[in-house]
Amino acid sequence: MFISRIALMVAAGALLTGCASSPGDDLGPFGASVRHAMASQTYREGDPIRPMAGEQAVKAMKAYRGPSETPPIVLDATAMGME
């Protein structure tokens, strides 16, 4: 009697689990957000081109044309956190 009750509860649990909704059904297709971001950043023929103006443009061009700085070489073990 006890074993049949356990078997009945296990079977009922399995049936209820099988009827549960599938997780992720309400989500978009996998990778849709990446494809959307790539599409929004890609120029297509006929898209308007917004010019950069003011201080933002000056800073961007100076950073682009200027020399790149390489970080100094640290030979001190304590400065690298290797005490």
N, C-alpha and C positions, 0 to 999 in steps of 0.2 A: 504494500500500500504506500509506504513512504517513498520507495523508489519510483513508483508510477507518478506520484505528485511531483517529484523532482524532475522527472522526464517531461511531464506536462509543462512545468514552468520553463524549462529550457527550450522546449519546442515553441511555446508562446513568445518567449523572448526573441527567439530567432525569427519568427514570423513578423513580430513588431519591428525588429531591426531592419528586416528586408523591405518593409513598407515605408521606412523613413525616407525623407527627401534626400537627394544626393547633394552633398556639399559642393558649392561652386556653381550651381545652376544659374544663380543670379549674376554671376560675374561674366565679363566679356571674354572673348577668346584670348588665350595666352599670348602675351607679347603685343597686345593691341596698344597699350600705353606707349611702348617704345616706338612702334610704327607711327603713332600719332605725333610723338615728339620729333621724330626724324622728318616727317612730312611738313610740320610747321616750321622747321628750320631750313628747308630746302627751297632754293629760288626756282620758280617756274616762270617761263616766258609770259610776260604781261603782268607779273606781280609788281606792285609799286615799290620803289626803292626809297627808303627813308634816309635822307642825308644826316650825317652826324654834324653837330654844330656846337660851338662854344667850347667851354673848358673840357668837357668830356672828350671831344675829338682831339684836342691838343694833347691831353694826357695819354690817350690811347696811341697816338702816332709817335710821341716821344718814347713811350715804353716799347713800341714795336721796332722803331729804328735805332734805339739806343743799344749800347753794349750790354750783354747779359753778364750778370755778376755771378761768379762761382763762389761758393762758401769757402771760408778759410779752412785749411787742413789743421785739425786738432790732434796734437801728439801727446797731450796730457791725459793720462788715464782717469784722473779724478774728474776732469771736465766732461768726460764721456760717461760718467756714472759707474765706472769700474773700480770702485774703491776697494 
